[in-house]
Amino acid sequence: MQDALTVGDAAAETGWSARMLRYLEQHHLVVPSRTAAGYRVYGLPELNRLRALRDLRRSFDIDLADLVFARRLRREPELKRAIDNWLAAADDSGSWVEWEQRKHERLLAA
């Protein structure tokens, strides 16, 4: 294996399609470096990350969309807090409808 692989070579080496490698880059899950001419090049760290991502998906049976969202939660603390609050309230109330009603009552009181 070379020091750096093109997107096509990296796809062949890791089992991901070139299209999926572009998707992963778009969502910042695996970001290759670029040549001066703008071509993507995948080094050993990116190839290892791609293999680890494949293994993670297999081990936990999760979709890439789940990983994209998990990454978003790590980068957007306000979104994470809102979801954590919603989950806590929904768990506490036992009823999503009751939680929504209390939310609207708080909004009207504000």
C-alpha positions in Angstrom: 0.0 0.0 0.0 1.2 3.5 -0.8 1.5 6.3 1.7 -1.5 8.1 0.4 -4.4 6.7 -1.7 -6.8 8.4 -4.0 -10.5 8.1 -3.3 -10.9 5.2 -5.7 -7.9 3.3 -4.2 -9.1 4.0 -0.7 -12.5 2.7 -1.6 -11.0 -0.5 -3.0 -8.8 -0.9 0.0 -11.5 -0.4 2.7 -14.7 -1.8 1.0 -16.5 1.6 1.1 -17.6 3.0 -2.3 -16.1 6.3 -3.5 -19.5 7.8 -3.2 -19.7 6.8 0.5 -16.3 8.2 1.1 -17.5 11.6 -0.2 -20.6 11.3 2.1 -18.4 10.6 5.1 -16.3 13.6 4.3 -19.3 15.8 3.8 -20.5 14.9 7.2 -17.0 15.2 8.8 -16.8 11.5 9.9 -13.6 10.8 7.9 -11.9 13.8 6.3 -9.0 13.1 4.0 -6.3 15.6 3.3 -6.1 17.3 -0.1 -3.3 17.6 -2.6 -2.3 21.1 -3.9 -4.6 20.3 -6.9 -7.5 19.5 -4.6 -7.6 15.7 -4.9 -8.5 13.7 -1.9 -5.8 11.5 -0.4 -6.3 9.0 2.3 -3.4 8.1 4.5 -3.0 5.4 7.1 -5.0 7.4 9.8 -8.0 7.8 7.5 -7.9 4.2 6.3 -7.8 3.0 9.9 -10.7 5.3 10.7 -12.7 3.9 7.8 -12.1 0.4 9.0 -13.0 1.2 12.6 -16.2 2.9 11.4 -17.1 -0.2 9.4 -16.5 -2.4 12.5 -18.5 0.0 14.7 -21.5 -0.2 12.4 -21.3 -4.0 12.3 -20.9 -4.4 16.0 -23.7 -2.1 17.0 -25.9 -2.4 13.9 -26.2 1.4 13.4 -26.7 3.5 10.4 -24.4 6.3 9.2 -27.2 8.7 9.8 -27.1 7.7 13.5 -23.4 8.5 13.6 -23.9 11.8 11.8 -26.5 12.8 14.3 -24.3 11.6 17.2 -21.5 13.8 15.9 -23.9 16.7 15.6 -24.8 16.2 19.3 -21.2 16.4 20.3 -20.7 19.7 18.4 -24.0 21.4 19.3 -24.3 21.6 23.1 -27.7 23.4 22.8 -29.2 20.6 20.7 -27.8 18.0 23.1 -29.3 19.9 26.1 -32.7 20.2 24.4 -32.8 16.5 23.6 -31.6 15.5 27.0 -34.3 17.7 28.6 -36.9 16.2 26.3 -35.9 12.7 27.1 -35.8 13.3 30.8 -39.2 15.0 30.8 -40.7 12.3 28.6 -39.2 9.6 30.9 -40.5 11.3 34.0 -44.0 12.0 32.8 -44.6 8.7 31.3 -46.5 10.5 28.6 -45.3 12.6 25.7 -48.7 14.3 25.5 -48.4 15.4 29.2 -44.9 16.7 28.6 -46.0 18.7 25.6 -48.9 20.2 27.6 -46.6 21.3 30.4 -44.2 22.8 27.8 -47.0 24.8 26.3 -48.2 25.9 29.7 -44.6 27.1 30.5 -44.4 29.0 27.2 -47.8 30.7 27.8 -46.7 31.7 31.4 -43.5 33.3 30.1 
